[in-house]
Amino acid sequence: MIWERGGARFVDNRYSRAHTWHFDGGARVSASASPHHVRTPFSDPAGVDPEEAYVAALSSCHMLWFLSLAATQGFVVDTYRDEAIAVLERDEHGREAITRALLRPRIRFSGDRAPAAGEISALHDEAHRRCFIANSVRTLLTVGPPPDD
């Protein structure tokens, strides 16, 4: 991650929160504080904020395990889309925290053998159990129905 002050005074708290995440393999992502918490121009609405990234990491980890488990069981997944949401609220200590996240995957299968609802639920349960991101946090993570179109 790289952040640079530029010409901002800094001590008056009027500096840009925009920064860049650098990942192994060369990916670069523009990041910033959320404009819901830090007004523009001190935040960059085009940047990914840490809260969004956190929910995306939970969703991605769950999806990757789900895909692996589905493939192992012979189910062919054509698409997996998730419009995950999270709740930022005060925790039991009065601190702001993402206390709950809801994954809302919409999955399309093909092939000779489509999973029944109970099998899909079992795949989600096992994916949740194996996801090391979900295993590392206090956020209550659930899987619910996909949002309406």
C-alpha positions as CSV (number, residue, x, y, z in Angstrom):
1,M,0.0,0.0,0.0
2,I,1.2,3.5,-0.8
3,W,-0.1,6.8,0.4
4,E,1.6,10.2,-0.1
5,R,0.8,13.5,1.5
6,G,1.6,15.6,-1.5
7,G,1.3,19.3,-0.7
8,A,-1.4,19.0,2.0
9,R,-0.7,20.5,5.4
10,F,-1.8,17.3,7.1
11,V,-2.1,18.5,10.7
12,D,-5.3,20.3,9.9
13,N,-6.8,16.9,8.9
14,R,-7.4,18.2,5.4
15,Y,-5.4,15.7,3.4
16,S,-6.4,13.1,0.8
17,R,-7.3,9.6,2.0
18,A,-6.7,8.2,-1.5
19,H,-4.0,5.6,-1.7
20,T,-3.1,2.6,-3.8
21,W,-3.1,-1.1,-2.8
22,H,-0.3,-3.1,-4.4
23,F,-0.7,-6.9,-4.5
24,D,1.5,-9.8,-5.4
25,G,1.4,-10.4,-9.1
26,G,1.3,-6.7,-9.9
27,A,-2.4,-5.7,-9.4
28,R,-2.9,-2.1,-8.3
29,V,-6.2,-0.9,-6.8
30,S,-7.2,2.7,-6.1
31,A,-8.4,2.9,-2.6
32,S,-9.7,5.6,-0.3
33,A,-11.7,6.2,2.8
34,S,-15.5,6.0,2.1
35,P,-17.1,9.3,1.1
36,H,-19.8,8.2,3.7
37,H,-17.1,8.8,6.4
38,V,-14.7,11.3,4.9
39,R,-16.2,14.0,2.7
40,T,-14.8,14.6,-0.8
41,P,-12.3,16.0,-1.9
42,F,-10.5,14.3,1.0
43,S,-11.9,10.9,-0.1
44,D,-12.1,9.5,-3.6
45,P,-15.5,8.0,-4.4
46,A,-13.9,6.0,-7.3
47,G,-11.6,4.2,-4.8
48,V,-12.4,1.0,-3.0
49,D,-12.8,1.7,0.7
50,P,-11.6,-0.8,3.3
51,E,-15.2,-1.7,4.3
52,E,-16.1,-2.7,0.8
53,A,-12.8,-4.6,0.4
54,Y,-13.6,-6.5,3.6
55,V,-17.0,-7.6,2.4
56,A,-15.5,-8.5,-1.0
57,A,-12.9,-10.6,0.6
58,L,-15.5,-12.5,2.6
59,S,-17.6,-13.0,-0.5
60,S,-14.7,-14.0,-2.7
61,C,-13.3,-16.5,-0.2
62,H,-16.7,-18.1,0.2
63,M,-17.3,-18.3,-3.5
64,L,-13.9,-19.9,-4.2
65,W,-14.6,-22.6,-1.7
66,F,-18.1,-23.1,-3.0
67,L,-16.8,-23.5,-6.6
68,S,-14.1,-26.0,-5.4
69,L,-16.6,-28.1,-3.5
70,A,-19.2,-28.0,-6.3
71,A,-16.6,-29.2,-8.8
72,T,-15.5,-32.0,-6.5
73,Q,-19.1,-33.2,-6.2
74,G,-19.6,-33.1,-10.0
75,F,-21.8,-30.0,-10.2
76,V,-21.0,-27.6,-13.1
77,V,-21.3,-23.9,-12.1
78,D,-21.6,-21.5,-15.0
79,T,-22.0,-18.3,-13.1
80,Y,-21.7,-17.2,-9.5
81,R,-22.7,-13.6,-8.7
82,D,-22.9,-12.2,-5.2
83,E,-24.3,-8.8,-4.2
84,A,-23.1,-9.0,-0.6
85,I,-24.1,-6.4,1.9
86,A,-22.8,-5.6,5.4
87,V,-24.0,-3.7,8.4
88,L,-21.7,-1.1,10.1
89,E,-22.9,-0.4,13.6
90,R,-21.8,-0.1,17.2
91,D,-20.5,-3.3,18.7
92,E,-20.9,-4.4,22.3
93,H,-18.0,-2.1,23.3
94,G,-19.6,0.9,21.5
95,R,-17.1,0.9,18.7
96,E,-18.1,1.0,15.0
97,A,-17.7,-2.4,13.5
98,I,-19.0,-4.5,10.6
99,T,-21.1,-6.7,12.8
100,R,-23.0,-8.6,10.1
101,A,-22.5,-9.5,6.5
102,L,-25.0,-11.2,4.2
103,L,-23.9,-13.0,1.1
104,R,-26.6,-13.2,-1.6
105,P,-25.2,-15.5,-4.3
106,R,-27.1,-16.1,-7.5
107,I,-25.6,-19.3,-9.0
108,R,-26.4,-20.9,-12.3
109,F,-25.6,-24.5,-12.9
110,S,-25.6,-26.6,-16.0
111,G,-24.7,-30.2,-16.9
112,D,-26.3,-33.5,-16.3
113,R,-26.6,-33.2,-12.5
114,A,-28.0,-30.0,-11.0
115,P,-27.8,-29.8,-7.2
116,A,-31.0,-29.9,-5.1
117,A,-31.7,-27.1,-2.6
118,G,-30.4,-29.1,0.3
119,E,-27.2,-29.9,-1.6
120,I,-26.7,-26.2,-2.4
121,S,-27.2,-25.3,1.3
122,A,-24.7,-28.0,2.3
123,L,-22.1,-26.6,-0.2
124,H,-22.6,-23.1,1.4
125,D,-22.3,-24.5,4.9
126,E,-19.0,-26.3,4.0
127,A,-17.7,-23.3,2.1
128,H,-18.3,-21.1,5.1
129,R,-16.7,-23.7,7.4
130,R,-13.5,-23.8,5.2
131,C,-13.2,-20.1,4.4
132,F,-10.2,-18.8,6.4
133,I,-11.3,-15.2,6.1
134,A,-14.7,-16.0,7.7
135,N,-12.8,-18.1,10.3
136,S,-10.6,-15.1,11.1
137,V,-13.2,-12.5,11.9
138,R,-16.0,-11.7,14.4
139,T,-18.5,-10.6,11.8
140,L,-21.6,-12.8,11.7
141,L,-21.6,-14.0,8.1
142,T,-24.7,-15.6,6.6
143,V,-25.9,-16.7,3.2
144,G,-29.3,-15.5,2.0
145,P,-31.4,-15.3,-1.1
146,P,-30.1,-13.3,-4.0
147,P,-31.5,-9.8,-4.4
148,D,-34.5,-9.3,-6.6
149,D,-33.7,-8.1,-10.2
